[in-house]
Amino acid sequence: MNKLDLTKKRITLICIFLALFIIGTVFIFITPLSVKASYNLSVETTDGVIISFNVFEPRTSAEPNKKAVIIGHGFMANKEMMKGYALELAAAGFVAIPFDFRGHGQSTGSLERGNLINDVEAIIDYLNSRADIDIHNLAYIGYSMGGGPGNLIVNQSTDFKAFIGVGTSLGNIRKGNSTDPLNVLMIKAKFDEVQDLGDLKASVAQRTGLSASLIDTNQIYGSFGTGNATKIYLDDNSNHLAVAWDTDFTRQARDWIINTFPDTNTPDENFYGNIRLFILVIQVIGGIGLFIMLIEPISKLMKFNNKETEEKLKIEIREISANKIAIESLIYSIPLGILGVFIIIWIFFPIPLAIVGFILTLLFGQIFGILILLWRLGKKNNISLLKMLKTPFESPISNIGKSILYGFILITLLYLVLYSSIGLNYVGMIPSISKAWIVAIYFVITFLIFLVFGILFQFVIQSKIQKTKKGTLKAILIQFGVLLIYIAVYLLLISALMGNLFFFGVMIPIAIPLNLLIAGISVYTYKITGNIIAGTLVATVLFVMIVSTFAPYQGFLGLLTTFIH
């Protein structure tokens, strides 16, 4: 009979990590105490699209004429990314509404940039339905793509008294005055991959009537008293992605709105960005630590740690080291990946969520090179490529079924940890129901891609590495390094073709933790189960859910226009 045989050390660590996760989860959702949050509300646009939004507002304020701030996110983003702005504004006495544009997050519809203003107008309709909102004193914050429709709505309606552009262009926005004020703050990250400081200065010059050469950053032109305050806030540490979370930016935005509406009662003058980040770190450390500590006990409950699984599936490649195979995988995949991309890209053209298709196209390019490598290695060792591809399914059906169940148990546990921490607070991790059929298609394709990764990294490379803690770490770093180097090279190539580093700057910060997590789980589950199926399932679900949430409902032609733009 298989017993858990938990050591005192493991039990202690499980208790510590569980306590950290519970404490972090509780505090991340009650900080600040002064804010009331309403999640997953929805409103319908005039053209029939359902827009998902959250509302953050002062918990104790009985003010009859509350000022409201509408918050629009960027391309490949969602309302959760803008939660930091919303919380700070709500603590300062405002009603803050971050929402998902059509085709993004949990809103329905497809990305049609010309119709994004309809989504903003739907949020205004919601505000109109509330008797406690001063509909004639509104503000708008637009991050990246979200700045465009915000600019339009602010020009159309003098009800908006402030516009804050975060990593976006200013354009020909209306000039404010004491009768119809419009105070404009443009937030610029020094390392922003798409926003040019010179263009911002030219727009501010046009608005202020000064020469562009006279416009300085971090200086106010005009004044709040005359209703035409204008400023470019330049930060020297952030890039285009980080502007959604940078606490310096959220502080600047909050203060700008407070100065625009000085008569608003501020129930809570504290700033919570830094303390919430600290709480998040505690929550993530606790959650990931708990997940790692439970991987082995769950496997013992499922009887993986017994004689039946001591003999792990592997592919015997003689006379070549794990290090050399890893290096050769890059030598093969980086140049041959171009051919692989052109072979597969046509399959994704008719399928929406083009960003997911774009990333899977890049990954297939790597798989194409790896398949050529596996074929050559197999030829030298009298093993056919087909036999290699069949290796994961050589276990008895009962073991394969057990591996599938194990994989789904692990991904359920991991997903709960990640969704309750970064998902609901920083990035969002659940795509809208309208994307379900596409997500199912991408799940199958992604599973096949990660299966090939597992055949190389686990059956070939990891099987050659010593089964020690140092060996496990080495296997994780090899898989993580090969995946990251390839994707970085191709994103840099695409950036060179585009003339900016947008996709590199946005995707690499996400690719690093995602690939590290996938590599760690793949190596550890193979070590425990002797097969790659459980790890492949975890990697597939994690990848598809995160990337498909970021990806707008958009075809490849629409994505190509983004590249050209």
C-alpha positions, 0 to 999 in steps of 0.5 A: 500500500502506497503511503504519503510518508510526509516528512515533518519538514514537508508538512511544515513547509506546506503549512507555511506556504498555505498560510502565506497564500491565504494571508496574501489572498485575503489582504490583496482583496481587502486592500484598500479597505476604503474601496468597494469593488464590483466585478464582472458587470456588463453592458451592451453597446448600440451595435450589440456587443457585450462589454465587461467592466468592473467598478471600484468606488469609495465604500463609505461615500454618500456623495450624491454627485460622484465624479467618475473615471473611465479607464481603457486598456491597450492592445493585447491587454484587459481591464485587470491590467488597469486595476491599480489605477482604478483602486487608487482613484476609488480610494481618492473618492472617485468611481473608477470603471476599467473595462474590456474593449470588444474582442478583449478579455471577457467582452464579446465581439471582434476588435474593430478599432473604428468602433471602440468608441461605442464601447466607451459610450456604453460605459457612459450609458451605465454611468447615466443609469446611476443617480449618484454620478455627476455625468457632467464631470468625467475623466478618461484614462487611456492606455496605448490603444485605449487612448484613441477612442478616449481622445475621440470621446473627449473631443465630442463631449465637454462632460470630460474634464480630464484626459490621461494618456498612458503610453499613447499619442495625444493627437489634436485634442480640444483645448480647455478653458475656464468654461469647458476645462480639459486638463491633459496628462501624457504619461511616457516611459523612457523605454517605451517601444512604440511611443515617441517623445518628440511626437508627444512634445509636438502635440503638446506644443500645438495645444499650448501654442509654444514651440516644440523645442520649448516643451519640457517633460515633467512641467505643467503648462497652463493651469488647473484654474484656467482648465487647460493644464497640460503635462508630459510625465516622463519616467526613466525606468519603465517600458510600454508594458510596465506603464500599466502597472508602474506605481509612479504612473498610477500616483501621477494619474491619481494626483492629476484627477484630484487636481482636476476635481479639487472639490471631491472629498478624498476619504483615503489619502494613502497610496496603495500601489507599493503595499499591494505589490508587496502583498502580491509577492507574499501571495505568489510565493505562498501559492507557488511554494504550496503548489510545488510542495503538493506535486509529490504528495499528489503523485504518491496518492496516485501511486506514481512513486512505485516500481511500475514507474521507476523505469522512465520512458526515454529515447537512447541517443548515444555518444552525444551529451545533453549539453550538445543536444541542447546547443544543436536544438538552437542551431537547427531551430533558429535558421530552420524555424523560418521555413517552419513558420512559412509552412504552418502560418497558412493554417492559422489565417482563417482562425481568429485570435491571431496573436495566439496563432502568431505565437504558435507559428513561431513555436512551430518554427522551433518544433520544425527545427527540432523535428529535423534534429530528432530525425538526424539523431534517430537515424544515427541510432537506428530509431525512426522519427515516428517511433520517437513521436509514439514514445509518450503513448508506449505506457499501458493505457491505465498509466496514460489515463492516470497521467492525464488525470494527474495533469488536470489535478495539477493545472487546476491547483496551479490555475487557482493559485495564479488566477486568484493572485496575478489573474484577478489583480494584474493580467487577467487569465480567463477569456470570454465565452465567445472565444471558447471554440477557438481556444479548443482548437488552439488547445489541440495544436498547442498540446502537439507542439509541447509534446514534441518539446517534451520528447526532446527535453525530457525523453532525450536530454533530461534522461541523460542528466543525473537524477539529483537536485543539481541535475533537475535544476540543470534540466530546467535551465536547459529547457527554459534557455532553449525556449527563451533564446529562440523566441527572443531571436525571432521577436527581435527579428520581427521588431527589426522588420516593424521598426520598433520593439513593441512585440519584444517588449510586451512578450518577453516579460511574459515569456520569461516567467511562463517558460520558467514555470512550464520548464519546471513543471515539465522536468519535475512531472517527468521525474515523478511519472516517467512520462511527459503527458501530465507536464504537457497538459499543464503547459498547454492549459497554462499557455492557452488560457493566458495567451488567449485572454491577452489576444483580441478576437482578431483575424490575421489580416487585422494583425498584419495592419498592426504590424504595418502601423 
